[in-house]
Amino acid sequence: MKEDIKAALEVLRSGGVILYPTDTVWGLGCDATNEVAVQRIYDIKKRADNKSMILLVDHPGRISGYIDEIPEIAFEVIDLAETPLTVILEGAKNLAPNVINRDDQSVGFRVVKESFCYNLIQQFKKPIVSTSANFSGEPTPALFEEIDPELMLAANYVVKYRQDDTVRTKPSGIIKIGKNGIVKVIRE
């Protein structure tokens, strides 16, 4: 795992794209503050750039550097979540403009506990984009072996860690918390 983290960090710092296991499904990732890197993911996925992507962080405190004002309930929900949960918050800042929802300046964050992602993000010290490792409109791959080889070739680095996993996973739940603290369930 150490060698994978070292190689992935080099790619992220140079503006590249990694293919990596997350706490849910396999994902494509890059530096969430690098507009060119984010655009590359949209291009690889052949996805419209008005569809937002999730950002992974290593602890809840990191979110405050990227959201103007976080409702207190957001931290409570994150702390209570027993399964991976993405929380969409308004008032995004200090991020690549193309990861921010243009309608309400919102972005989704997920605090990861999975060891690879946690260690990678902790050392990178910035949020990492996480979007499923598939072409737009195709099924989300739960296992590494389900990832399209063409997509693998488009990444600058493919993480070796957990390629042999056979445990099927699923995407995270998603909720949106408005500045007023009102919670809306997007995906269970």
LINQUIRA-V26679 format. One record per helix or strand of 2 or more residues. SS is the DSSP state (H for helix, E for strand). FROM is the first residue (numbers start at 1). TO is the last residue. Records with the same first field share a line. If there is no record, write none. Layout:
SS=FROM-TO + FROM-TO
//
This chain:
H=2-13 + 35-45 + 60-65 + 72-80 + 97-99 + 115-124 + 144-146 + 149-154
E=18-21 + 26-29 + 54-57 + 85-90 + 106-111 + 128-132 + 157-158 + 173-177 + 183-187
//
